């Protein structure tokens, strides 16, 4: 597989040979920490078959990843003389050691054409504003750890570095820790793409956009509300200078309690699709899917880290939830045409909706995609398209199938479309194309 780079237009990620790469991620934060090799193989094969190409996972994991061992009874770090885990002292000993197992995961992913979005640490290890911690990083040992982990994985083409881990940079020390960790990775010769995973409702651009190490921006739109308008975060990043790709790397998870409370109901596959398409059709370079039980690799409902009932299904069952298949359909749609010259195109929508049915559009030189989350009528301003379409079709985000779309020509340069069905769970993509 090829090492990734940023396209010359600054908007998208491409392969080393310049061919397009649509980032379709899956959230598997606890992959290194909680799965054995058989479980790892099963998970990675499942995701490869569903057209995912990036697996986001953490080396020093959230679920007490320092002192609760991995599936083989191994922890990642040694302690120093005062009894604290030391990032400058990775535990490299023994067969099936923590880091040998991590190497295995990365190698297996590569064999399946999967990239690892690798977080060197979860954010509670440098900013314990919440979580288990403990805080172990200083600016000095962050550089040492970064250089060590960078050297270990510099040879792998299938790495995307993701610094941070769901925490803001609230102090000067936090900035120094992340900047030094990035410098250590780079000084070790690890020149793969690098970004930052922020806390909920924020983007890496807010605190790190101008850092030389940040190749593209990541957004976590989060899990707090129905119809969360992640397109606003994507749009804000899209308009920044210098131009850098951006994407929503943690939108609402399938089967996650709304605002972290099951009493509010759970996000379903429609919520997932709405966030995926809103983000991508706002100019994002890709998208990430997440399932609430998969990110933590939850093997029993009485998981010790969360209240009973917090995870409604177990992760093996969750691998085949509808939202995961919907992610594959989005990937198929984007890769079916050249997308490297796509631009957001709200100007082609002649009359939009607020809230859940809000329509988003993106276009290229000879086609446009228009997403209607609730299947409501779509009105296109023909003059704004920039080409004369001769094919109209509806793409079904639920099953990946096309059906013919019949335009209704109206006065004033407006063409109207009425999708095959409407209402919640009746989303459609209108494809207008000139062959």
Secondary structure as UniProt FT lines:
FT   STRAND          4..6
FT   TURN            8..9
FT   STRAND          13..15
FT   TURN            16..17
FT   STRAND          23..27
FT   TURN            29..30
FT   HELIX           31..34
FT   HELIX           37..49
FT   TURN            50..51
FT   STRAND          54..58
FT   TURN            62..67
FT   TURN            71..72
FT   STRAND          77..79
FT   TURN            81..82
FT   STRAND          85..90
FT   TURN            95..96
FT   HELIX           98..111
FT   TURN            112..113
FT   STRAND          115..119
FT   HELIX           123..125
FT   HELIX           139..153
FT   TURN            154..155
FT   TURN            157..158
FT   STRAND          159..164
FT   HELIX           172..187
FT   TURN            188..189
FT   STRAND          194..197
FT   TURN            200..201
FT   STRAND          202..203
FT   HELIX           205..208
FT   TURN            209..210
FT   TURN            212..213
FT   STRAND          216..220
FT   TURN            226..227
FT   HELIX           230..238
FT   STRAND          245..248
FT   HELIX           258..260
FT   HELIX           262..264
FT   HELIX           269..280
FT   TURN            281..283
FT   STRAND          286..289
FT   TURN            292..297
FT   TURN            301..302
FT   TURN            304..305
FT   TURN            308..309
FT   HELIX           315..318
FT   TURN            319..320
FT   HELIX           322..335
FT   TURN            340..341
FT   STRAND          343..344
FT   HELIX           346..348
FT   HELIX           355..357
FT   STRAND          359..363
FT   STRAND          367..372
FT   TURN            373..374
FT   STRAND          378..381
FT   HELIX           382..384
FT   STRAND          391..395
FT   TURN            397..399
FT   STRAND          402..404
FT   STRAND          408..410
FT   TURN            411..413
FT   STRAND          414..417
FT   TURN            424..425
FT   STRAND          428..433
//
